[in-house]
Amino acid sequence: MNLSTFIGSHVTAFVLLWRLTLVGIPFVLFLIVPGIMYGRTSINLAKKLSVEYNKAGSIAEQPISSVRTVYAFVGEMKTMSKFSTTLDGTVKLGLKQGNGVTYMIWAFNAWYGSRLVMYHGAKGGTVFLMVPNLRTHSKALGSSLSDIRYFLEAASSGERILEMIKRVPTIDSENMDGMTFENVIGEVEFKHVQFTYPTRSSSIIFQDLSLRIPAKKTVAIVGRSGCGKSTPLALLQRFYEPENGKILLDGVSIDKLQVKWLRSQMAVNILFGKENATIEEVVEAAIDSNAHNFISQLPQGYDTQVGERGVQMSGGQKQRIAVARAIIRKPCILLLDEATSSLDSESERVVQEALDKAIVGRTTITIAHRLSTIRNADIIAVIDNGQVMELGSHEQLLRHEDGIYTSLLHLQQTKKSKIKIPCSMMPLSRTSSHILARGNQSSLVDQRSDEIVGSQQTQQSDRSCTEDKGEIKLVVPSYRRLLASSKAEWKQATIGCVGAMLFGAIQPVYSLVTAMMISLYFIQDHDEIKRKTTIYALCFLGFGIFSILTSTILHYNFAYMGEYLTKRVREELLSKILTFEVGWFDQDQNATGTICSGISKDANVVRSLVGDRIALLVQTSFAVSIAFLMGLVINWRLAIVMIALQPLSILCFYVRRTLIKSMSRKTSKSRDESSKLAAEAMGNIRTIVSFSSQDKILAMLAKLEEAPRKESIRQSWYAGLGVATTQAIGISSRAMNLWYGGKLITQNLLTAKELFETFIILGADSVSSVFAILDRCTKIEPNDPRGYRPDKVVGAIEFQNVDFSYPTRNNVMIFTGFSIDIEAGKSSALVGQSGSGKSTIISLIERFYDPLNGVVKIDGRDIKTYNLKSLRMQIALVSQEPTLFAGTIRENIIYGASDNVDESEITKAAEAANAHDFISGLKDGYDTLCGDRGVQLSGGQKQRVAIARAILRNPSILLLDEATSALDSESEKVVQDALEKVMVGRTSVVVAHRLSTIQNCDLIVVLDNGKVVEKGSHSSLLEIGPGGAYYSLVSIQRTPTATKGESEETGDL
């Protein structure tokens, strides 16, 4: 539009006075060149800022997605310190200049126009007509140049996007050139494979791995944590390429096969496994994986939202859904990585039977720590030091009494009980495992239904806080409050406002001088024309210099003010978000991607408002005030008419703005859903790639983007109509002003000079989102100054008549009238089926949630009366799914500990967790980077680092939620011994499926459907006999193992 106006003005100017237009063309370069220079500076700055903002965004994303770990280790301050340090790099200051060139060009035009009137016969009226033409031309060009910044920033972003789109990966799943087989037999062979992970090239995983997996046979791979058990699965799916050697499928090297086809031969939410499956097939797969019953009991059944990364499901529930995802696919090759590790004994037995059926007639590779689950495998391969050290069936390997497999099995043997368990009660299980996700890290993608249904919360927040019913309510933004947020930069604000007022004053004064200059073209005295032309030319030259100075002052100071306010807003937003109760993060609309998008987007709008909008407001207000005053002084009659017409333009602009703003909110909400999906897709990329579900994710993204696309088209129509109406009213107003001015001239109430002077002078939600978050009061205040701050917690824990349901599923009661006493200084174990409420007890002790009724007490005091941060400093948590943050191993171990921890304490904690040896073996030792969520470490290695983090804390209360589930047998025994030493003299609450890890606990509590059905010591519970719940769990976990003709009771109790 501006370009068309610029060209049209030039054409008209050529028709009116070609000499003046032609001479003025070269001066256009004085406007364009600074614009291009500024644009290039902007694009370079945009690239650097993008890098810095990505760093800050990554730091914000990690704690939000792992908020339970952050809260448990009171890591909010460390997170904020790191986030703030990174934001310092984003505070870049830009100077804008070039506006003053326009006034300098006017100085030349004034001089040359007078020459045309004096010596070339130009008429004063023609020169007068050139004035609005040139004004329109300058305004259009100025608007175009200011818009170049956005084009260049968009081009910079587009360049990065195109670079990513055009990048051809080394292993391209979209390349259709590879071979495919009509029928896959399923024979897999690793031949002399050498491999190291790209990010840890100094740590050799395989030196010379050779392993043949016969078609339609089950091969189990076992070994210590970090030995590379899971790596063959990654290589077979071509997540990585081996450095040397070959991997063959049916005798053909897999690098010659089509990647997407290869992955489709191997085995989210169930439909991700088979997108065109019928509901009957889905239900059948869920029944086979023992998931149907718990799914059916959920309020929305199979349409229940699983939450971000499956957070709404228990570990066992997530595992069963993922097992169903494998079963429904019916692949030629089944890859199982700890498939049943998170299941309770009964569920494991049923799922194991289903998997045993599923593996019949197909090649199966299973990874396992629990040897009882792989004893019936056709071949068992023991990997150590990057090579296959032992190979054979369970019975064949047991013949080597000093072999690695035999030693691993002995470590898992259960201590014999005084009570003899009849063999008829001992189930023979043939193992398998889980698909493509470690047992303790089942990967679920939050698949959305067509309508996102927000959870309802009945609790009301404090009256002084923003009402919270499942979502943040937007409040009317207070710009006074926003300005108050910038009081730290009051000096820059004051100087910037002075610069804006001076810059704003230039326009009406310039217009007055322009109008006065027009009258000189009608003077007949040439000497008078020369004299006044010199004066006006010098005035315009002065305006140009003054404009450059005031513009620089204005933009520098408001940019400074805006950048620092943005940094502060981002810090305050993240800091405030990290005070919210865990239930807030469970809500679908508060997913990690949505929150991070809001922190970035809303803070940028605040910067734009302070840095650009307020500067413009001050500048325009001052300019309009001066213009009105000057108009009234020159001719009050015409000025009043012209002022009276101004509200029409303002009203039209306001209506257009309001309509677009309301539509933008809808678009923004849809965009947030897209961000949420994208964030989850990146977090679960291996699962998506393994199932070749890229098209499914893209289809979901396209569906989410459809509403914003339609809304954008609507906005374009409204915006276009609004712009056209505004311009029409503006032109109509000028027409009326000229008509009325002419009428006043005919009545001798106005001179032509006064008409020119008056006419030219007078012609011249995101913030809500920020305040809504900052005003929201958390339902669980983490740092209440009135809360009790204990120097040392004894550790007596008591649940009294507790009723509880999760906020997002408030009609499913987990506990009703639940009561339990956990004695101080003793170890208590919680066992039971998946979903029985074991991990919920951990969450309530950490006060991630508050009970609906009843109380949770620590040392006889209601947990709500404590200062929560102070209390959590006395507690350490090791979760079933260990969370490590991007950073070094050292930083992760000391996370949540005091700042004065010395190296010897770190080493001692690592040794206690059996982590020191593997850490020391890494090239950078404790300075090794863990990667995002610890991706550079194996599951067992991550778990040991997490245990070391808990040990270093030296807590009064130790909470262990399946703490050793990801460890191999040898590491588990060493770590279990270390944990038992650590548990001595402190209150320990242990959640476990593997009963061998809790048989030495002082108290074992058996839960079922949120009720305590049994409690006592290991031996006392076994004495109850076959009718006891604990006795049944023990019976299910015992596995008969034959050695040399003798029957010996072994297993993984």
N, C-alpha and C positions, 0 to 999 in steps of 0.2 A: 504493500500500500504506500509506504513512504517513498519507495523507489519510483512508483508511478507518479506520485505527486511531484517529486523532484524533476522528472523528465518533462511532465506537463508544464510546470512552471518555466522551465527553460525554453520550451517551444513558444509559449505565450510571450516570454520576454524577447525572444528573437523577432517575433512579429511586431512587438511594440517599439523596441529600440535595439536593433541588432548590434550597433557599435558597442554600447555599454555592456550588453550580454557577452559579446565576444571577448572583450577586454577582461571581463570578470572571470571567464572560465579557468585560466591558469591558477587563479587564487583558490579555486576549489581544492587544489592539491594541498593547500595549507591546512585544510580541514581533514582531508582523507589520510595524509601521511601520519599525523599524530594518532589518528584512530587505528591505523594498521599497527603502528609501534605499540600502542596500548594493548591491542588485541594479542600480539605475539607474547607480550609480557604476561597477559592474563592466561594464555593457554599453557605456558610453562609453569606458572604458579598453580594452575588448576591440577596439572599432573602431580606436582609435589604434594599439594594438599590432599589429593586422592590417596596417595601412598600413606600419608600420616593418618588420615581418617580411617583407612583400612586397618592400620595397626590398633588404633583406639577402639574401633568396632570389634576387633577380634578379642581384645582384652575385656570388653563389656559382655560379649556373647558367652564367654566361658563361665563366669560366675552365675549368670542368669540361668543358663542351662543346667548348672550343677549347684543350684542354690542350697540344697540340703547339706552338701559338704561344706560350703562357705559358712553357713550358719552354725553347723556342728563344731567347726574349728575356729569360730569367731574370726573369720578371715576378711570381714568387711573392710577394715582399715587398710590392710595390705593391698586389697583389690583397688580401693580408691586411690591409694598412693601411686600405684603403678599406672592406673588410668589417667590420673592428673599429670604425671610425668610425661606420658605419651602425648597428651593434649597440648603440652607446651610447644611441641613441634608444629602444631597446626595454627598457632597464632602468627599469621603472616599479614603484613601491612602493605596495602597497595595505594599508590597515588594516582589520581586521575587528573589529567590536564588536557588542554586543547580547546576549551570553550572560548577563551579570550581571542582566538584567531578570528572568530566571526566579527567581532567589533572592529578589528584592524582592517578587515576587508571593507567594512562600511566606510571607514575613513577614506579609503581609495575611491569607493563608489561616489561618495559625496563630492570629492574633488573633480573626478572625471565627469560626473553628471553636470556640474556647473560649467565645465569646458564645452560640453555638448550644447548647452543652452546658449552660451555666449558666442561660440564660433561655428557651430554646425547646424544651427537653425532648429534644434530640438525644442519642442514645446514643453512648457512647465507641467501641463496636464499629463503629458505622456510620461515624463520623468516621475510624476506623482503615482501613476498607475504601476510604474516599475517597482515602487516601494513595497506594496503588499505582495507583489510577485516574488521579489527577492526575499522578503520575510518568510513567505511560505516555502520557498526553495531552501532557505537556510534551516528552517525548522524541520523540514522533512529530512534533509541530509543529517542534521544533528541527531534526530531520532533514530535514523538508520545506523549511524555510527555507534550510538549507545547500545543498539540491539546486536551489533557485531560481537560484543562480548559474549552474549548468550549463544550465538552461533558457534563461536570459537570454542567455548566450554563444551557445547554439545559435540562439536567435532572431536575434541580431545577425548570425551567419554566414548564416542563412537569408534574412535581409533583403537581404544583398548578393547572394546567389545568385539570389533571386527578381527583384531589380532587373535583374540581367544577363539572366535568362531572359525577363523581360517587355519588355526593351528591343527596340524595333522599329528595325532598322537602316534607314538612308536608302535603301540598296539591299538589298531583302529577297529573298533567294533562295528563301524558303519561301512567298512570296506567289504564289498560283496565278491571280491575276486578269488577268495580262497576256495578250497575243495569242500565238498559236502558228501556224506554217505547216505545212500538210500536206506540201508540197514546197518545199525551200529551193533557190533558184537559185544564191545565193551572191554577189550583187553588193553590195559594201560601199562606202560613200561618207562621207568626212569633209567637212562643209560649214562653213567659217568657224569652226573650233573654237578656242576660247581655253581654256587650262588652266594651273593651277598646283597643285602638290601641297599638300594641306591643312597639312602641317607646315612648309612653306617658301613661304608665300603671297607673299613678296616676290620670289621667283625665278620669273619667267614662263617656262614651258616652251614653250607654243604661243601665238602672238599672233593668227594668222589662218591656221590650217592647213586647206587644202582639198586633198583627194586622193580620186580615184575609182579603185576597184579592180574591174575588170570580172569578171563571174562566170567561174569555171573558168580563170582566168588566174593566173600567178605574178607577184607584185609584190615586189620587193626594196626594202628601206629601208636606206640607208647614210648615213654621216655621222660626225663626230667623236664621241669619248666625251663623254657628258653633253649631247648635242644633243637628246635626246628620242626616239631611234630605238625604244626598247622601250615608250615610253608609249602609242603607238597600240594595241598589243596589250592593255595594261591597260585602256584606255578601251573597246575593243571587247568585252572580257569583263565590263565594268561593275564593275571593281574601284573605279573612281572615276567621278564625273560631271563632264563639262566645264562650265566656268562660263558659256560662251556657245557658240552654234553647235549643230549636230546631227550625230549619227552614224546613218547609215541602213543597214539591211540589207534588200535587195530593195525599196527605196523607202520603208520604214517605219522611223520613228525607234526606235532600240533601247530607249529608255526606256518605250515602249508595249508591249514584248515581255516575256513571262514570263522572269525572270532564269535560272532553272534550265534551262528549255528552250533559251534562247539559248546558254548555256555548253555544253550537251550537243551542240550542232551544231559545236563547235570541238574541235579537238584542241589505292604505287604500284607499283614492282613492277608487272609487266605486267598482272596481273588488275585493277588499279585502273582501267586504261583501259577494260576491258570485263569486268564482274564475272561474267557468265554464260558466259564463253568456255570452250571445251573445251581439254583439254591439247594436242590437235592444233593448235588455233588459236594457242595460246601458243608452241608449238615453231615453227610456221610463221613467226610474227612475229619470233621470236628468230633464225631462220635468215636472214630477210630483212634484219635489222639487223646481221648478222655477229656475233651474240652466242651462238649455239647452241654453237659449238665450245668456247669457254672455260667456258660454263656446264656442259656435259657433262663436262668434266674435273675439276670440283669434286667433293669427296667425296660431297656430298649432292645434287648436280645442281641441279635447279630448286627444291629445298627448302632450299638453302643460305641461312643467315641473312646478310643484307647488312650488318647492324650499324647502329648509330645514325647516321642521315644517310648511310648507305651507306659507312661508314668502312672496311669490310672489302674494298671494291672499289677498283680503281684508277680514275683519272679517266676513262680511255677505256672501261673496263668499265661504269661508272655511266652514261656517255653512251649506250652501245649499248642498255642496258636501257631507258633513257628513250625512245630512238628506237623501240624495239619497242613501248613503251607507246602511242606515237602511231599506229604502223602498225596495231595490232590494233583500234583504235577505228574506223578508216575514217570519219573525220568529213567533213562537207560543207565545212568551212573549216579549213584547216590553218595553225596559227601556229607558226613556227619561229624560235627566238631562239638563234642560234649553235649549231646542232644538231651540228655535226661538229668543233667547235673543239678538243676534247680527244682526238681520235682520231689514231692514227698514219696515215701516208700510205696504206698498203695498206687499212687498215680504213676510212679515210675514203672511198677510192675505191669500195669495195664497198657501204658504207652509203649513199653518195651515189647510186649506181645504184638502190638499193632505194627511196630517197626520191624519185628521179626518176620511178619507176614509181608511187609512192604519190600524187604530186601530179597525175597525169594525171586530168582530168575533175573537179577540185575547185579551189575558190578557195584560193590559198596566199599567205600574207604571210610573208616571211622577213627576218630581221634578220641582218646580217653585217658583220664587219670585213674578213674575207678576201674580197676582190672576185673572186678566181678562182672562188669557189663560187657566185656569183650572176650570172655573165656571160650565162647562157642564160635568165635571167628575161625574161618578156614585157615587163615595165615595171620600170625602176629609178628610185626616187625619192630624190633627195639632199636631206636636211634640214639646214638651218643657220639659226641665229637664230630658231627656232620657226616656220619656214615651209618649204614645198617650194621649193627654189631651182632644181632641175633635174629634168626628167622625160623619160623615153624609154628605148629599149632600149640595150643595151651599145654597139652600133655607132653609134647616133644620138648618144649622149653623148660618144663619143670624137671626134666631128667638131668639138666645141668644145675646141680645143687649150688654151685658157686656163680651161676650166671646172673646177669643184670636183671632179667625178668623175674627169676626166683627171688632175688633180694627185694625187688619192688613189691612182689606179692607178699612176702613175709612181713613187710612193713605195714601192709593193709590187713593182716590177719587180726581178727577180733580176739580180745582176751576171753578165754573160756569162762562161761558163767557156771555158777553152782547148779543152776536149774538147767536140766537137759531139755533141749527143744526137739520134739519128735520130728523125724525126717519127713513125715507126711506133710508137715507144715512149711517145709522149705521149698520155695518156688525155684524152679530151674529157669534162670533168665538168660536169654541170648541177646546180647547187646547190640546196640547201635547207638546212635547219638543224634545230635542235632544238626540242622542244616545251616552251614555257612555262617553261623554266628555262634560264638562261644556260649557255653551254657549259661554263664553268668552275664552275658551281654547280648541277649536275644534282641534282634533289631526289628522294631515295629514302626511302620510309617503311619502317621496319623491320617488315615483316609477319611475324607469328609463326605457326608451325605450332601444332597442337593441344598438343603437348608441347614445352616449352622445354628444349632440350638444352644443358646447360652445357658449356663447353669443358674439356678435360682438360689438365692441365699435369703433366709428369713431373718437373720440377725441384723440388727441395726448398729451402725457405728455410733461413736460418740457424737452428741449433738453439735459440738463445735467443729465437727469434721464434715467433709463432703459426704453425702449419703452414698452408700455403696451397696448396690444390689446386683452383684455379679459383674458390673462393669463400671468404669470411671464415668461419672456424670460431668459433662462439660459445664463450666460456669461462664458467666459473662466476663470477658477479660477486662482487667483493670490496667489501663495504660499508665496510670499514675504509679501503680505497684511495679510495673515493668521498668519504668524510669528509676524508681527507687532502688531496683536491683543493680542499677549502674552507678550508685553513689560513690563507689570506690574510684570511678573514673570521672569525678566531678570536674576536675581541671580540664580534661579533654572535652567534656560535655560543654563547659562554659565557653571555651575557645571555639569549639565547633559551632555552637549556636551563634556566636558573634560573627564568625565567618559566613554562616548561612544567611544571617540578616543582611550583612553587607553585600553578599552575592545576590540576594533577592532584591535589594534596593537598586541594583544596577539596571534591571529590566525596565521598571517604570521611568527612571531618569533617562535611560537610553531612548525609550519611546518618545519622551517629551522632546529630547534633542532632535530625534528623527523628524518629528512633526514640525518643529520649528525650522529644520533644514529644508523641508519641502517648500515652505513659503518663499525661500530665497530664489527658487527657480522662476518665480513670477516677477522678480525685481528687474527693472530695465537698466539700472546703473551697474555697469560691469565692475567698476572698482568696489562697489558695495558687495557684489556677489563674491569677488575674490577675497575680500576681507572676512566676510562671514563664513565662506567655505573653509578658509584656513582655521578659523576658530572651531568649526564643527568637526573638521578632520582631526584636529588635535584632541578634541573631546572624545571622539571614537577611539583614537589611539590610546588615550588614557583609560577608557573603559576596558580595552583589551588587556592592558598590563594589570589593571586592578582586578579584572576577572580571573586572570591566571593565579594571582596571589591569593585572593579570597577562596577560589575553588580548591586550591591546594590545601589551604588551612582547613576548609570545611571537610573535605573528603579524608584527609589524613586523620583528623581527630575523631570523626564519627566512625571511621574504619577501625581505629584503635579501640574505641569504646565498644563497637559491635563484636569484634573478635574476642575480647576478654569477657564480655557478657556471655557469649556463646560457650566459651570454655567453662565458665562458672555454672551456666544452666545445665550443661551436660554432666558436670560433676554432681550438682544438686539432684538431678534426675536419677542418676545411677545410685547415689547415696540413699535417696529416699526409697527407691525401688528395693534396695537391699535391706530395708526395714520391714517390708510387707510380709505378712504371714505366708507360709508355704501354700496354703489353700488358694491364695490369689494366683499363684503361678500355675496351679493345676487347671485353672479355667481356660477353655479353648481359645478365648480372645486374647489371652495373655501369654501366648507362646513366645519362645525366644526370638524368633524372626520378627514378630510383630513389635515386641518391646524394643529391640535394637533399631529397627526401622524408625520407630517413634523418637528415640533418643537423637538419632541423626537428623531426621527430617524436621522435627519441631524446633530443635535448637537452631537449625539453619534459617528457619523462618523468623525466629527471634532476632537473629543477626541482621537479616534483611530489613526487618522493621526498624531496628535501632540505627543500623548503619546507613540505610538508604531512605526509608520512609519518613523517619522523624526529621532527618536533615531536609528532605524535600518539603515537609510540612512547615518547618520553621521558615525556610526560604520563601515558600509560596505565601504563607500568611503575612509575612513582612512586606512582600512585593505587592500583594493585593491591598493591604492597608494603605500603603503609600500611594498606590494607583487611585484608590477611591478618594483619598484626601486631595490629591492633585486634580482629579476630575471635578470634584465639587468646587474647588477654588477657581478653576478656569471657567466652567459654565455649569452651574448647579442644575439647571433644567434638564439638559441633555444627560448629565451624569446620573441623575435620579432614574431616568427612564432606562438607561443602560444597566444600572445596578439592579433595578427591579427585574430585569430579564435573566440575571445570572442564576437565580434559584432553579429555573427550568433545566438548565444544563446540569446543575448539581444533582437535582432529583433524578434525572434520567440516568446519570452515571451511578447513583446510589442504588437504584432499582436493578440495573444491570449487574452491579457488583454483588448484591444480595442474592440474586438468582444463581449466579455462577458459584458463589461461595457455598450455597446449600447443596448444589450438585457436586461440588468438589469433595464434600464430606463423604458422599456415597462412593465416589471414585476412590478416595483415600482408603476407605474401609476395605474395599475390594482389593486394592493394591497391597494392603497389609496381609490379607489372606495369601496373596501370591508370594510375598516375602516369607511368610511362615512356611509355606510348602517348599520353597526353594531352600530355606535353611535346613529343614528336615531331610530333604533329598541329599544335600551335601553331607549331612551328618551320617547318613545311611547309604553312602554311595556304593559300598561293596555289595550290600544286599541287593540294591537296584540293578547293578551291573551283572551280578551273578544270575539274577532271574531274567535278564534282558528286558527289564521293565522300563527302559528309558522312554519308549513311546507312550507307555501308560502314564508316566509322570508328566510328559509334555502335553498329553491330552488333558490331564487334570489341570495343568497350568493354563492351557488354552481356554478351558471352560471358566476358570476363575478370571481370566483376562477379558472374557467376552462382555461382561457387564460394564467394566471400565471403558471398553472400546465404544459401546453404544452410548454410554453417558458422555464420553468425550465428543461424539458427533452432535449430541443434543446441545452440549455446552457451546460448541462452535456456532450452531445456528443462533442461539441466544446472544452470544458475544457479538456475532456479526450484526444481528438486528439492533443490539444496543449501541454499537459503534456508529451504525448508519443513522440511528435516531438522534444520537448525541450530536453528530456532525450536522444533521439537517436542522436541528434546533439552533446550533451555533450560527450557521449560515443565515437562517431566518432572522435571528436576533440582529446580526450585522445589517441585514437588509432593512429591518425596521429602524435601526439606529441611523442609517444613512437617510432614510425617508424622513424621519423626524428631524434630523439635523438640517436637511434641506428646507423643511417647512419653517424651522426657526430662522434660517438665513433669510428667507423671503419676507419674514416678519421683522427683520432687523433686530432679532433677539440673540443672534449668534453670528460671529464672523467665520469665514472659511478657515482661518488659522486656528481658531478655537475648536472648530469641528475636527480638523486633523489631529490636534493635540489630544482632545478628549477621547476620540475614537481609537486612536492607536494605543493610548495608555491603558484603557480598560479592556482591550482585546487580547492584551497580552495573556482462620480458626486455630490454627496451630498454637497461638498464644494461649487459647483456652485449654488445649490439651496439656500444655506445660503446667499451668496453674492447677488443673484438675488433679494431676499426679502429685504435685507438691503439696496440695491441700488434703489429699486423702490420708486419713489416719489409719494406720495399720491396726488390725484387730488384736495383734499380739505385739506389744511394744517391746523391742529388743533391748532398749537401754533406758528404762524408766528410772529417773533419778530417785524416785521414792522407793524403789525396789530394794529388797534386802540383799546385801553383798556379803556373802560368807567368806571368811578367810580360808576355811577348809570345810568341805562337805564330808560328813561321816559316811553317808551313802545308803541309808535306810529308805526304801521306796515302797509306797503304798498306793494301790488303786482302790478307791471306795465307791462302789455302786456307779461305775462309769457307764454312761450311754454315749455311743459315738457312731457317726457315719461321716464319710468323706464329703466335703462341701459340694463336690460336683456330682455326687450320687447320694443325696441326702435322704432318699427313701429306701436305701439299702443299709440296714443297721449292721454294723460290725460287732459292736458290743452292746448288750442290754443288761444293766445291773451287774457289770463285771467288777470283781474284787479280787485282789491278790496282794500278798505281802512278800517283799523281797528283802531278806535280812542283810544288814550292813556288813561289809567285809566278807561276804560269802559269794559263791558262784551259783547262779541260777540259770538253767537252760529251758528254753521254750521250744517244744516240738509239736508237731501236728501236721495235718494235711495242708497243701497249698491253699491260701485264702482263709485260713482259720483265724488270722489276726495276730500272728507272731510278730511280723515287722511293724504292725500298727502300734504295738506296745512300745517298741523302740522310738517310733515317731512321737508318741505322746510323752515319753520321758524327756526327749529332746525339746519338747513343746513346739514341734513343727505345726501341730494342730491343738486346739482346745476341745475337751469333751463337751457334749451337749448338756449332760447332767453329770453329777458326781464330781469328785475331786481326785487329782493326782498329787500325792505328797512326797516330798523328799525331806528326810530328817524331821518328820512330823509337821512340816510347814507346806501349805498349799503352794504348788509350783508357780501359781500366778502371782504370788507376792514377792517372788525373787526378781532381782535385776537379772534379766535373761542372759545377757552377755557374760555377766559375772558367773552365773550358774554354769553356762556352757563351757567356761574355762576349766571347770572341774570334771568335765565329761569328755571322753574320747569315743569316736565312732569309727568302726571299720565296716563298710557296707558290702553287700553282696556284689554290687557292681562298682568296683573301685574307681574313683574319680581322680585323675591326675590333671594338672593344668599345664599349659604350654610354658615351658621353662626347664630348668635343669633338675636333675634328680635331687640335688641338695635343696633347692628351693621348694620342692614338693615335700621333702621330709620335714623341713622346718616350718612348713605352712601352718599357721595357727599357734606356733610356739613363741616364746619370748624372743626379743631381738638379740639378746646377749648369749645365745646358745653357742658353745664352742665346738670345734671340729671333733674333739674326742667324744662328746655326747652324741653327735650325729652318727659317728662310726659305731659307737656302742649300741645305739638303737637299731642300726642296719644289721649288725651282727646278731642281735637278738631275734630279728625277723628273718634271719638266714638270707639277707639281701647283700651283705657286704662283698661276698666272693664274686657274684656276677657283676656287681657294680665296678669292682676293682679290675675285672677283666675287660671292661669297656675301654676304648682308646682314651676318652676324656674323663673316665671315672665318674666321680660325683658331679662333674660339670657337663655330663652328657645331656643333651636336650631330649626331653621326653616326647615332644611333638604334641599336637593338639589332642587333648584327652588321653595322652600317653600312648599314642598310636605306634611309637617307635619301640615299645616294649611288649613282650608277650603278656598274656593274661596273668600267668603266675608271677611274673616279674612286677607287674603293676600292683598285684595284691600284696606282695611283700613290701614294696615301697609304702603302700597305704598302711600296712601294719606297723612299719618302722615309724611312720608319722604319728600313729596313735601311741606307740610305746614312748617316744620322745616327750610326749605331752605329760607323762606321769600323772594320769588322772585318778580321781577318787572313785569315779564310776566308769567302767569300761563296757561299751556296748559292741557286741560282735554279731553282725548279721551275715551268716554264712562266710565268715572271715577266711576260711581255708578252702573254699569250694573250687578255686582256680589253681590250686597247687598240686604238683605231682606227689606221689606217695612219700618219697624221701623228704622233700621240702616240707610237706604237711606234718610229718612226724617231728622234724626239728622245730618248725614254727609252733606246732601244737605244744611241744615241751616248753618253748619259750613263753608262749601265752599263759600256760598253766603257772609258770613261775611269776609272771607279771600279775596274774589274777590273785595271787596270794595276798591277803590283807586288804583287798579292795573289793567293792561291790562290782560284780561282773554279771551282765545279762547276755546270754549266748543264744542266738537263734540258729538252729541247725536242722538239716534233713539227714545228714550223715551222723548217725547216733554214736559212732565210734569216737567222735570228737567231743562228746559231752558226757560220756559215762562216768567221768571222774568229778562231775559237778556236785556241789553240796545238795542242790535241789533241782529236780527235773519236773517241769510243769507240762502236762499234756493238754493241748487245746483242741477243741472241736467246735466249729460253728460259733466262735466267740465265747465259749464257756470253758472253764477249767474242769476237765473230767477226771484227771488224776494228778497227784503230785507226790513226790518223795524222792529218795535216792535211787540210783540205778538198780541196786540189788533189791531194795524193798519193793520197787515197782514190778520187777520180774517175779517176785514171790507171789504176786496176785494170781499168776497163772494165766492159762490160755484165754480166760475171759477178760483180761485186762487190755486196755487200749495200748499201753506202752509195750506189753508183751507181744501184741499183734504186730506192732511196728518193727520190733526186733526180729520177729519170725520172718517177716517179709524180706528184711535186709540180709538175713543169713544165706550164704551160698555154699552148697557142698562142693568140695574140691578133692579130687582123687589124686593121690601121690603114691606111686609104687604099690598099688593094691590096697593101701590103707584108706579108710574114710576119715577125713579130718574136717572138723568144722572151721571153715574160714569164711571171710566175707568182709563187707565193709559197713559194719554195723552203724 
